[in-house]
Amino acid sequence: MTYVLALSDLHVGSRFGIFPSGFVGTSGAEVRLNGGQQYLLECWEKMLAVLPQNIDLLLLVGDIIDGQNLKQYSRFLCEVDPHAQARAAARLLQPLLERSGEIILIRGSSYHVGSAAEWEEFLGEVIQARQGPDGRRTLPWLLCEVDGVLLDVAHRQSYSMRSRGWPLEREIGFALERMDRTPGAYCIIRGHTHNFHLLDTGDQIAVSLPSWKLQDEFAQTTISPNRTIPRHIGAVGLEISGGEINAHKYLFRHPEPTVISIAGGSAGGDSGSASARGQRRADDEGDRPTPGRVGDDGPATRARTRRKRQDHASP
């Protein structure tokens, strides 16, 4: 039996991504974790507690660090240096590295890992990921036979808002077209979308991995916030034996979006309520004379003046 653990999209360095506690950043100070990062770290510790002690193959499926965050001028980073992000990711991964016999790092998106994946290559050197045929520590695409099962691993996949399983169905179809045959036991593993989905057709399994990053402002504003919020964070384990695959899900709920509360007021209620403010305005206006012509005190004063003139004119 071979055990494979697949992780993707940790985005270490983002204020919305998981980050190790006690890490001293390039500022010289310890990076303080926000509430979301503390929740991610708690889930991480829970996952470590239930994972097998021996992991034959650890798959890191891209975007392990967040990079420079240039489109947002780095304002959503808790650590701005990608090399420091890589060292922080290595510290976070250390308990898994110690359990793993083989470590393979899949190349992520160039926006996050560098145009030539140079920052993720640095991470690969730090964690001693397996080198590819070209000597690099990151692989753009992995085809790997494990105990009678062919693993097909890459970071990117297409994305569907309505039917989350449709991109995985297409991935299986593309693979069958490429090989022009039914490959037998076949497992496709993808990341990138931050959404978990598992498709099992019998002989083929396709997995879209969850991330370890909470929904950020980019996801909330670029498309539709209700569509881009993931349901889960976590990882997927694969128990492979004699051409059979059993998937183990290590999933945790993504926090619900923040809901603010605006309390209504009554006439005798809070002095800060809209009704109280309106009452004060009415009272203030009742104390003021009604405006008239410049120099006048208003219609009521003019009426009293006319009555006085009439009284003086009477015989």
ZAPAVEX-390475 format. One record per residue (C-alpha): residue number from 0; x, y, z. Coordinates in steps of 0.25 Angstrom, whole numbers, plus 2048, in hexadecimal, padded with zeros to 3 digits. Each point is the difference from the previous one (the first is absolute). Example, Ala and Ser with C-alpha at 12.3 -4.5 7.8 and 13.67 -1.06 7.14 Angstrom:
<site><pos>0</pos><px>831</px><py>7EE</py><pz>81F</pz></site>
<site><pos>1</pos><px>806</px><py>80E</py><pz>7FE</pz></site>
REM end
This chain:
<site><pos>0</pos><px>800</px><py>800</py><pz>800</pz></site>
<site><pos>1</pos><px>805</px><py>80E</py><pz>7FC</pz></site>
<site><pos>2</pos><px>7FB</px><py>80C</py><pz>807</pz></site>
<site><pos>3</pos><px>800</px><py>80E</py><pz>7F8</pz></site>
<site><pos>4</pos><px>7FC</px><py>80D</py><pz>806</pz></site>
<site><pos>5</pos><px>7FD</px><py>80C</py><pz>7F7</pz></site>
<site><pos>6</pos><px>800</px><py>80E</py><pz>804</pz></site>
<site><pos>7</pos><px>7FE</px><py>80D</py><pz>7F8</pz></site>
<site><pos>8</pos><px>7FF</px><py>80F</py><pz>801</pz></site>
<site><pos>9</pos><px>805</px><py>803</py><pz>80E</pz></site>
<site><pos>10</pos><px>804</px><py>80E</py><pz>7FB</pz></site>
<site><pos>11</pos><px>809</px><py>802</py><pz>80C</pz></site>
<site><pos>12</pos><px>803</px><py>80F</py><pz>801</pz></site>
<site><pos>13</pos><px>7F2</px><py>805</py><pz>7FE</pz></site>
<site><pos>14</pos><px>7F8</px><py>805</py><pz>80B</pz></site>
<site><pos>15</pos><px>7F5</px><py>7F7</py><pz>7FC</pz></site>
<site><pos>16</pos><px>809</px><py>7F4</py><pz>7FF</pz></site>
<site><pos>17</pos><px>805</px><py>7F6</py><pz>80A</pz></site>
<site><pos>18</pos><px>80D</px><py>804</py><pz>807</pz></site>
<site><pos>19</pos><px>809</px><py>7FA</py><pz>80B</pz></site>
<site><pos>20</pos><px>800</px><py>806</py><pz>80E</pz></site>
<site><pos>21</pos><px>80C</px><py>806</py><pz>806</pz></site>
<site><pos>22</pos><px>807</px><py>803</py><pz>7F2</pz></site>
<site><pos>23</pos><px>809</px><py>80D</py><pz>800</pz></site>
<site><pos>24</pos><px>7FE</px><py>807</py><pz>7F3</pz></site>
<site><pos>25</pos><px>809</px><py>809</py><pz>7F8</pz></site>
<site><pos>26</pos><px>7FB</px><py>80C</py><pz>808</pz></site>
<site><pos>27</pos><px>808</px><py>7FA</py><pz>80C</pz></site>
<site><pos>28</pos><px>7F3</px><py>7FE</py><pz>808</pz></site>
<site><pos>29</pos><px>7F7</px><py>7F4</py><pz>802</pz></site>
<site><pos>30</pos><px>7F5</px><py>7FF</py><pz>7F6</pz></site>
<site><pos>31</pos><px>7F3</px><py>801</py><pz>807</pz></site>
<site><pos>32</pos><px>7F5</px><py>7F7</py><pz>7FC</pz></site>
<site><pos>33</pos><px>7F2</px><py>806</py><pz>7FE</pz></site>
<site><pos>34</pos><px>7F3</px><py>7F8</py><pz>804</pz></site>
<site><pos>35</pos><px>7FF</px><py>7F9</py><pz>7F3</pz></site>
<site><pos>36</pos><px>80E</px><py>7FB</py><pz>800</pz></site>
<site><pos>37</pos><px>7FF</px><py>7FB</py><pz>80E</pz></site>
<site><pos>38</pos><px>7F4</px><py>7F8</py><pz>7FB</pz></site>
<site><pos>39</pos><px>807</px><py>7FA</py><pz>7F4</pz></site>
<site><pos>40</pos><px>80C</px><py>7FC</py><pz>80A</pz></site>
<site><pos>41</pos><px>7F6</px><py>7FA</py><pz>809</pz></site>
<site><pos>42</pos><px>7FA</px><py>7F7</py><pz>7F5</pz></site>
<site><pos>43</pos><px>80F</px><py>7FD</py><pz>7FB</pz></site>
<site><pos>44</pos><px>803</px><py>7FB</py><pz>80E</pz></site>
<site><pos>45</pos><px>7F3</px><py>7F7</py><pz>800</pz></site>
<site><pos>46</pos><px>804</px><py>7FA</py><pz>7F2</pz></site>
<site><pos>47</pos><px>80E</px><py>7FD</py><pz>805</pz></site>
<site><pos>48</pos><px>7FA</px><py>7F9</py><pz>80C</pz></site>
<site><pos>49</pos><px>7F8</px><py>7F6</py><pz>7F7</pz></site>
<site><pos>50</pos><px>80A</px><py>7FE</py><pz>7F5</pz></site>
<site><pos>51</pos><px>808</px><py>7F3</py><pz>7FE</pz></site>
<site><pos>52</pos><px>80D</px><py>800</py><pz>806</pz></site>
<site><pos>53</pos><px>806</px><py>7FB</py><pz>7F3</pz></site>
<site><pos>54</pos><px>7FD</px><py>807</py><pz>7F3</pz></site>
<site><pos>55</pos><px>807</px><py>7FA</py><pz>7F4</pz></site>
<site><pos>56</pos><px>7FE</px><py>80C</py><pz>7F7</pz></site>
<site><pos>57</pos><px>7FD</px><py>80E</py><pz>803</pz></site>
<site><pos>58</pos><px>7FA</px><py>808</py><pz>7F5</pz></site>
<site><pos>59</pos><px>801</px><py>80F</py><pz>801</pz></site>
<site><pos>60</pos><px>7F7</px><py>805</py><pz>7F4</pz></site>
<site><pos>61</pos><px>804</px><py>80E</py><pz>7FE</pz></site>
<site><pos>62</pos><px>7FE</px><py>80E</py><pz>806</pz></site>
<site><pos>63</pos><px>806</px><py>7FC</py><pz>80D</pz></site>
<site><pos>64</pos><px>805</px><py>80F</py><pz>802</pz></site>
<site><pos>65</pos><px>7F8</px><py>80C</py><pz>7FC</pz></site>
<site><pos>66</pos><px>80B</px><py>808</py><pz>7F9</pz></site>
<site><pos>67</pos><px>801</px><py>810</py><pz>7FF</pz></site>
<site><pos>68</pos><px>7F1</px><py>803</py><pz>7FF</pz></site>
<site><pos>69</pos><px>803</px><py>80B</py><pz>7F6</pz></site>
<site><pos>70</pos><px>7F2</px><py>802</py><pz>7FB</pz></site>
<site><pos>71</pos><px>7FC</px><py>804</py><pz>80E</pz></site>
<site><pos>72</pos><px>80D</px><py>807</py><pz>803</pz></site>
<site><pos>73</pos><px>804</px><py>7F6</py><pz>80A</pz></site>
<site><pos>74</pos><px>7F6</px><py>805</py><pz>80A</pz></site>
<site><pos>75</pos><px>7FA</px><py>7F2</py><pz>802</pz></site>
<site><pos>76</pos><px>80D</px><py>7FA</py><pz>805</pz></site>
<site><pos>77</pos><px>805</px><py>7FD</py><pz>80E</pz></site>
<site><pos>78</pos><px>80E</px><py>7FD</py><pz>7FA</pz></site>
<site><pos>79</pos><px>804</px><py>807</py><pz>7F3</pz></site>
<site><pos>80</pos><px>80D</px><py>7F9</py><pz>7FD</pz></site>
<site><pos>81</pos><px>7FD</px><py>7F3</py><pz>7F8</pz></site>
<site><pos>82</pos><px>80D</px><py>7F9</py><pz>805</pz></site>
<site><pos>83</pos><px>7FB</px><py>803</py><pz>80E</pz></site>
<site><pos>84</pos><px>7F3</px><py>7FA</py><pz>7FC</pz></site>
<site><pos>85</pos><px>807</px><py>7F4</py><pz>7FB</pz></site>
<site><pos>86</pos><px>807</px><py>7FE</py><pz>80D</pz></site>
<site><pos>87</pos><px>7F3</px><py>802</py><pz>808</pz></site>
<site><pos>88</pos><px>7F9</px><py>7F6</py><pz>7F7</pz></site>
<site><pos>89</pos><px>80C</px><py>7F6</py><pz>803</pz></site>
<site><pos>90</pos><px>7FE</px><py>802</py><pz>80F</pz></site>
<site><pos>91</pos><px>7F1</px><py>7FD</py><pz>7FF</pz></site>
<site><pos>92</pos><px>802</px><py>7F4</py><pz>7F7</pz></site>
<site><pos>93</pos><px>80B</px><py>7FA</py><pz>809</pz></site>
<site><pos>94</pos><px>7F8</px><py>7F6</py><pz>808</pz></site>
<site><pos>95</pos><px>7FB</px><py>7FB</py><pz>7F2</pz></site>
<site><pos>96</pos><px>80E</px><py>800</py><pz>7FA</pz></site>
<site><pos>97</pos><px>805</px><py>7F7</py><pz>80C</pz></site>
<site><pos>98</pos><px>7F5</px><py>7F6</py><pz>7FD</pz></site>
<site><pos>99</pos><px>802</px><py>7FF</py><pz>7F1</pz></site>
<site><pos>100</pos><px>808</px><py>7F7</py><pz>7F8</pz></site>
<site><pos>101</pos><px>7FF</px><py>808</py><pz>7F3</pz></site>
<site><pos>102</pos><px>7FD</px><py>80F</py><pz>7FE</pz></site>
<site><pos>103</pos><px>7FB</px><py>805</py><pz>7F2</pz></site>
<site><pos>104</pos><px>7FE</px><py>80F</py><pz>7FE</pz></site>
<site><pos>105</pos><px>7F7</px><py>804</py><pz>7F4</pz></site>
<site><pos>106</pos><px>802</px><py>80D</py><pz>7FA</pz></site>
<site><pos>107</pos><px>7F5</px><py>80B</py><pz>803</pz></site>
<site><pos>108</pos><px>7FB</px><py>80C</py><pz>7FA</pz></site>
<site><pos>109</pos><px>80B</px><py>80A</py><pz>7FB</pz></site>
<site><pos>110</pos><px>7F9</px><py>80C</py><pz>807</pz></site>
<site><pos>111</pos><px>802</px><py>7F9</py><pz>80E</pz></site>
<site><pos>112</pos><px>80D</px><py>7F8</py><pz>7FE</pz></site>
<site><pos>113</pos><px>808</px><py>809</py><pz>7F6</pz></site>
<site><pos>114</pos><px>800</px><py>800</py><pz>7F1</pz></site>
<site><pos>115</pos><px>80A</px><py>7F5</py><pz>7FF</pz></site>
<site><pos>116</pos><px>7FB</px><py>7FA</py><pz>80D</pz></site>
<site><pos>117</pos><px>80D</px><py>805</py><pz>807</pz></site>
<site><pos>118</pos><px>7F9</px><py>802</py><pz>80D</pz></site>
<site><pos>119</pos><px>7FA</px><py>7F2</py><pz>801</pz></site>
<site><pos>120</pos><px>80D</px><py>7FB</py><pz>7FA</pz></site>
<site><pos>121</pos><px>807</px><py>806</py><pz>80D</pz></site>
<site><pos>122</pos><px>7F5</px><py>7F9</py><pz>808</pz></site>
<site><pos>123</pos><px>804</px><py>7F3</py><pz>7F9</pz></site>
<site><pos>124</pos><px>80E</px><py>801</py><pz>804</pz></site>
<site><pos>125</pos><px>7FD</px><py>803</py><pz>80E</pz></site>
<site><pos>126</pos><px>7F7</px><py>7F4</py><pz>802</pz></site>
<site><pos>127</pos><px>808</px><py>7F7</py><pz>7F6</pz></site>
<site><pos>128</pos><px>7F5</px><py>7FD</py><pz>7F7</pz></site>
<site><pos>129</pos><px>803</px><py>7F5</py><pz>7F5</pz></site>
<site><pos>130</pos><px>807</px><py>806</py><pz>7F4</pz></site>
<site><pos>131</pos><px>7FA</px><py>7FE</py><pz>7F2</pz></site>
<site><pos>132</pos><px>807</px><py>7FC</py><pz>7F3</pz></site>
<site><pos>133</pos><px>805</px><py>80E</py><pz>7FE</pz></site>
<site><pos>134</pos><px>806</px><py>801</py><pz>80F</pz></site>
<site><pos>135</pos><px>7F5</px><py>80A</py><pz>804</pz></site>
<site><pos>136</pos><px>7F9</px><py>7FE</py><pz>80E</pz></site>
<site><pos>137</pos><px>7F2</px><py>803</py><pz>7FA</pz></site>
<site><pos>138</pos><px>7F8</px><py>7F8</py><pz>7F6</pz></site>
<site><pos>139</pos><px>7F6</px><py>806</py><pz>7F6</pz></site>
<site><pos>140</pos><px>7F9</px><py>7F3</py><pz>7FE</pz></site>
<site><pos>141</pos><px>802</px><py>7F2</py><pz>807</pz></site>
<site><pos>142</pos><px>7FC</px><py>7F3</py><pz>7FB</pz></site>
<site><pos>143</pos><px>804</px><py>7F5</py><pz>80A</pz></site>
<site><pos>144</pos><px>7FD</px><py>7F2</py><pz>801</pz></site>
<site><pos>145</pos><px>7FD</px><py>7FC</py><pz>80F</pz></site>
<site><pos>146</pos><px>7FC</px><py>7F1</py><pz>803</pz></site>
<site><pos>147</pos><px>7F8</px><py>7FE</py><pz>7F4</pz></site>
<site><pos>148</pos><px>7FA</px><py>80E</py><pz>7FF</pz></site>
<site><pos>149</pos><px>804</px><py>80B</py><pz>7F6</pz></site>
<site><pos>150</pos><px>800</px><py>80D</py><pz>807</pz></site>
<site><pos>151</pos><px>7FE</px><py>80D</py><pz>7F8</pz></site>
<site><pos>152</pos><px>804</px><py>80C</py><pz>808</pz></site>
<site><pos>153</pos><px>800</px><py>80F</py><pz>7FC</pz></site>
<site><pos>154</pos><px>7FD</px><py>80D</py><pz>806</pz></site>
<site><pos>155</pos><px>7F6</px><py>807</py><pz>7F7</pz></site>
<site><pos>156</pos><px>7F2</px><py>7FB</py><pz>7FB</pz></site>
<site><pos>157</pos><px>7F4</px><py>807</py><pz>7F9</pz></site>
<site><pos>158</pos><px>7F6</px><py>806</py><pz>809</pz></site>
<site><pos>159</pos><px>7F1</px><py>7FF</py><pz>800</pz></site>
<site><pos>160</pos><px>7F7</px><py>809</py><pz>809</pz></site>
<site><pos>161</pos><px>7F3</px><py>7F7</py><pz>7FF</pz></site>
<site><pos>162</pos><px>805</px><py>7F2</py><pz>7FF</pz></site>
<site><pos>163</pos><px>80C</px><py>7FE</py><pz>808</pz></site>
<site><pos>164</pos><px>802</px><py>7F1</py><pz>7FB</pz></site>
<site><pos>165</pos><px>800</px><py>804</py><pz>7F1</pz></site>
<site><pos>166</pos><px>80F</px><py>804</py><pz>7FF</pz></site>
<site><pos>167</pos><px>804</px><py>7F3</py><pz>806</pz></site>
<site><pos>168</pos><px>7F7</px><py>7F8</py><pz>7F6</pz></site>
<site><pos>169</pos><px>807</px><py>808</py><pz>7F5</pz></site>
<site><pos>170</pos><px>80E</px><py>7FC</py><pz>806</pz></site>
<site><pos>171</pos><px>7FC</px><py>7F2</py><pz>7FF</pz></site>
<site><pos>172</pos><px>7FB</px><py>801</py><pz>7F2</pz></site>
<site><pos>173</pos><px>80D</px><py>807</py><pz>7FC</pz></site>
<site><pos>174</pos><px>809</px><py>7F5</py><pz>806</pz></site>
<site><pos>175</pos><px>7F8</px><py>7F5</py><pz>7F9</pz></site>
<site><pos>176</pos><px>801</px><py>808</py><pz>7F3</pz></site>
<site><pos>177</pos><px>80F</px><py>801</py><pz>801</pz></site>
<site><pos>178</pos><px>802</px><py>7F2</py><pz>803</pz></site>
<site><pos>179</pos><px>7F6</px><py>7FB</py><pz>7F6</pz></site>
<site><pos>180</pos><px>7FC</px><py>7F5</py><pz>80A</pz></site>
<site><pos>181</pos><px>7FB</px><py>7FD</py><pz>80E</pz></site>
<site><pos>182</pos><px>80C</px><py>801</py><pz>809</pz></site>
<site><pos>183</pos><px>7FA</px><py>7F7</py><pz>80B</pz></site>
<site><pos>184</pos><px>802</px><py>806</py><pz>80E</pz></site>
<site><pos>185</pos><px>803</px><py>80F</py><pz>7FE</pz></site>
<site><pos>186</pos><px>800</px><py>80C</py><pz>80A</pz></site>
<site><pos>187</pos><px>800</px><py>80E</py><pz>7FC</pz></site>
<site><pos>188</pos><px>804</px><py>80A</py><pz>80A</pz></site>
<site><pos>189</pos><px>7FE</px><py>80F</py><pz>7FE</pz></site>
<site><pos>190</pos><px>801</px><py>80D</py><pz>809</pz></site>
<site><pos>191</pos><px>7FE</px><py>80F</py><pz>7FC</pz></site>
<site><pos>192</pos><px>7F1</px><py>802</py><pz>802</pz></site>
<site><pos>193</pos><px>800</px><py>7FF</py><pz>810</pz></site>
<site><pos>194</pos><px>7F4</px><py>7F7</py><pz>7FF</pz></site>
<site><pos>195</pos><px>7FF</px><py>7F2</py><pz>804</pz></site>
<site><pos>196</pos><px>7F9</px><py>7F6</py><pz>7F7</pz></site>
<site><pos>197</pos><px>802</px><py>7F1</py><pz>7FE</pz></site>
<site><pos>198</pos><px>7FB</px><py>7F8</py><pz>7F4</pz></site>
<site><pos>199</pos><px>801</px><py>7F1</py><pz>800</pz></site>
<site><pos>200</pos><px>7FC</px><py>7F9</py><pz>7F3</pz></site>
<site><pos>201</pos><px>804</px><py>7F2</py><pz>805</pz></site>
<site><pos>202</pos><px>80E</px><py>7FE</py><pz>7F9</pz></site>
<site><pos>203</pos><px>803</px><py>80F</py><pz>800</pz></site>
<site><pos>204</pos><px>800</px><py>80A</py><pz>80B</pz></site>
<site><pos>205</pos><px>802</px><py>80F</py><pz>7FF</pz></site>
<site><pos>206</pos><px>802</px><py>809</py><pz>80B</pz></site>
<site><pos>207</pos><px>800</px><py>80F</py><pz>801</pz></site>
<site><pos>208</pos><px>808</px><py>804</py><pz>80D</pz></site>
<site><pos>209</pos><px>7FB</px><py>80A</py><pz>80A</pz></site>
<site><pos>210</pos><px>809</px><py>80B</py><pz>804</pz></site>
<site><pos>211</pos><px>806</px><py>806</py><pz>80D</pz></site>
<site><pos>212</pos><px>7FC</px><py>80E</py><pz>7FD</pz></site>
<site><pos>213</pos><px>7F3</px><py>807</py><pz>804</pz></site>
<site><pos>214</pos><px>7F8</px><py>808</py><pz>7F6</pz></site>
<site><pos>215</pos><px>807</px><py>80D</py><pz>7FE</pz></site>
<site><pos>216</pos><px>7FC</px><py>80E</py><pz>7FA</pz></site>
<site><pos>217</pos><px>804</px><py>7FC</py><pz>7F2</pz></site>
<site><pos>218</pos><px>7F6</px><py>7F4</py><pz>800</pz></site>
<site><pos>219</pos><px>7F5</px><py>809</py><pz>806</pz></site>
<site><pos>220</pos><px>801</px><py>80A</py><pz>7F6</pz></site>
<site><pos>221</pos><px>805</px><py>7FA</py><pz>7F3</pz></site>
<site><pos>222</pos><px>7F4</px><py>7F7</py><pz>7FD</pz></site>
<site><pos>223</pos><px>7F5</px><py>7FD</py><pz>80A</pz></site>
<site><pos>224</pos><px>803</px><py>7FF</py><pz>80F</pz></site>
<site><pos>225</pos><px>7F6</px><py>7F5</py><pz>802</pz></site>
<site><pos>226</pos><px>805</px><py>7F8</py><pz>7F5</pz></site>
<site><pos>227</pos><px>80F</px><py>801</py><pz>803</pz></site>
<site><pos>228</pos><px>7FF</px><py>7FD</py><pz>80F</pz></site>
<site><pos>229</pos><px>805</px><py>7F1</py><pz>802</pz></site>
<site><pos>230</pos><px>7F9</px><py>7F7</py><pz>809</pz></site>
<site><pos>231</pos><px>80C</px><py>7F9</py><pz>806</pz></site>
<site><pos>232</pos><px>80F</px><py>801</py><pz>802</pz></site>
<site><pos>233</pos><px>809</px><py>7F4</py><pz>802</pz></site>
<site><pos>234</pos><px>807</px><py>7F4</py><pz>7F9</pz></site>
<site><pos>235</pos><px>7FD</px><py>7F3</py><pz>7F9</pz></site>
<site><pos>236</pos><px>807</px><py>7F3</py><pz>803</pz></site>
<site><pos>237</pos><px>801</px><py>7F4</py><pz>7F7</pz></site>
<site><pos>238</pos><px>801</px><py>7F2</py><pz>804</pz></site>
<site><pos>239</pos><px>805</px><py>7F8</py><pz>7F4</pz></site>
<site><pos>240</pos><px>801</px><py>7F1</py><pz>800</pz></site>
<site><pos>241</pos><px>800</px><py>7F6</py><pz>7F4</pz></site>
<site><pos>242</pos><px>7FA</px><py>80A</py><pz>7F7</pz></site>
<site><pos>243</pos><px>7F5</px><py>804</py><pz>80A</pz></site>
<site><pos>244</pos><px>7FF</px><py>80E</py><pz>805</pz></site>
<site><pos>245</pos><px>7F9</px><py>804</py><pz>80D</pz></site>
<site><pos>246</pos><px>7FF</px><py>80F</py><pz>802</pz></site>
<site><pos>247</pos><px>801</px><py>806</py><pz>80E</pz></site>
<site><pos>248</pos><px>7FB</px><py>80E</py><pz>802</pz></site>
<site><pos>249</pos><px>805</px><py>80A</py><pz>80A</pz></site>
<site><pos>250</pos><px>7F6</px><py>80B</py><pz>7FF</pz></site>
<site><pos>251</pos><px>7FD</px><py>80C</py><pz>809</pz></site>
<site><pos>252</pos><px>7F5</px><py>80A</py><pz>7FE</pz></site>
<site><pos>253</pos><px>804</px><py>80D</py><pz>7FA</pz></site>
<site><pos>254</pos><px>7FB</px><py>80B</py><pz>80A</pz></site>
<site><pos>255</pos><px>7F3</px><py>807</py><pz>7FC</pz></site>
<site><pos>256</pos><px>801</px><py>80E</py><pz>7FB</pz></site>
<site><pos>257</pos><px>7FF</px><py>80B</py><pz>80B</pz></site>
<site><pos>258</pos><px>7F1</px><py>805</py><pz>802</pz></site>
<site><pos>259</pos><px>7FF</px><py>80E</py><pz>806</pz></site>
<site><pos>260</pos><px>7F4</px><py>804</py><pz>808</pz></site>
<site><pos>261</pos><px>7F9</px><py>80E</py><pz>7FF</pz></site>
<site><pos>262</pos><px>7F6</px><py>802</py><pz>80B</pz></site>
<site><pos>263</pos><px>7F3</px><py>808</py><pz>7FE</pz></site>
<site><pos>264</pos><px>7FB</px><py>80A</py><pz>80A</pz></site>
<site><pos>265</pos><px>7F3</px><py>804</py><pz>806</pz></site>
<site><pos>266</pos><px>7FA</px><py>80E</py><pz>803</pz></site>
<site><pos>267</pos><px>804</px><py>7FF</py><pz>80E</pz></site>
<site><pos>268</pos><px>80D</px><py>7F8</py><pz>7FD</pz></site>
<site><pos>269</pos><px>80E</px><py>803</py><pz>7FE</pz></site>
<site><pos>270</pos><px>804</px><py>80E</py><pz>7FE</pz></site>
<site><pos>271</pos><px>809</px><py>7FC</py><pz>7F5</pz></site>
<site><pos>272</pos><px>7F4</px><py>7FA</py><pz>7F8</pz></site>
<site><pos>273</pos><px>7FA</px><py>806</py><pz>7F3</pz></site>
<site><pos>274</pos><px>7F3</px><py>802</py><pz>807</pz></site>
<site><pos>275</pos><px>806</px><py>808</py><pz>80B</pz></site>
<site><pos>276</pos><px>809</px><py>808</py><pz>7F7</pz></site>
<site><pos>277</pos><px>7F3</px><py>803</py><pz>7F8</pz></site>
<site><pos>278</pos><px>7F9</px><py>804</py><pz>80C</pz></site>
<site><pos>279</pos><px>80B</px><py>80A</py><pz>805</pz></site>
<site><pos>280</pos><px>800</px><py>806</py><pz>7F2</pz></site>
<site><pos>281</pos><px>7F1</px><py>802</py><pz>801</pz></site>
<site><pos>282</pos><px>801</px><py>806</py><pz>80D</pz></site>
<site><pos>283</pos><px>80B</px><py>809</py><pz>7FC</pz></site>
<site><pos>284</pos><px>7F8</px><py>805</py><pz>7F4</pz></site>
<site><pos>285</pos><px>7F4</px><py>803</py><pz>809</pz></site>
<site><pos>286</pos><px>808</px><py>80A</py><pz>808</pz></site>
<site><pos>287</pos><px>804</px><py>807</py><pz>7F4</pz></site>
<site><pos>288</pos><px>7F8</px><py>80B</py><pz>7F9</pz></site>
<site><pos>289</pos><px>7FB</px><py>7FE</py><pz>7F2</pz></site>
<site><pos>290</pos><px>809</px><py>807</py><pz>7F6</pz></site>
<site><pos>291</pos><px>7FB</px><py>80C</py><pz>7FA</pz></site>
<site><pos>292</pos><px>806</px><py>80C</py><pz>7F8</pz></site>
<site><pos>293</pos><px>80D</px><py>805</py><pz>804</pz></site>
<site><pos>294</pos><px>7FE</px><py>809</py><pz>80C</pz></site>
<site><pos>295</pos><px>7F3</px><py>7F9</py><pz>804</pz></site>
<site><pos>296</pos><px>7FD</px><py>7F8</py><pz>80C</pz></site>
<site><pos>297</pos><px>7F6</px><py>7F7</py><pz>7F8</pz></site>
<site><pos>298</pos><px>7F1</px><py>800</py><pz>7FC</pz></site>
<site><pos>299</pos><px>7FC</px><py>7FF</py><pz>80F</pz></site>
<site><pos>300</pos><px>807</px><py>80D</py><pz>803</pz></site>
<site><pos>301</pos><px>7FA</px><py>807</py><pz>7F3</pz></site>
<site><pos>302</pos><px>7F2</px><py>7FC</py><pz>804</pz></site>
<site><pos>303</pos><px>802</px><py>806</py><pz>80E</pz></site>
<site><pos>304</pos><px>805</px><py>80D</py><pz>7FA</pz></site>
<site><pos>305</pos><px>7F4</px><py>801</py><pz>7F6</pz></site>
<site><pos>306</pos><px>7F6</px><py>7FE</py><pz>80C</pz></site>
<site><pos>307</pos><px>807</px><py>80C</py><pz>808</pz></site>
<site><pos>308</pos><px>7FF</px><py>809</py><pz>7F4</pz></site>
<site><pos>309</pos><px>7F1</px><py>7FD</py><pz>7FE</pz></site>
<site><pos>310</pos><px>7FE</px><py>803</py><pz>80F</pz></site>
<site><pos>311</pos><px>807</px><py>80E</py><pz>7FF</pz></site>
<site><pos>312</pos><px>7F8</px><py>803</py><pz>7F4</pz></site>
<site><pos>313</pos><px>7F3</px><py>7FE</py><pz>807</pz></site>
<site><pos>314</pos><px>7F8</px><py>80C</py><pz>805</pz></site>
REM end
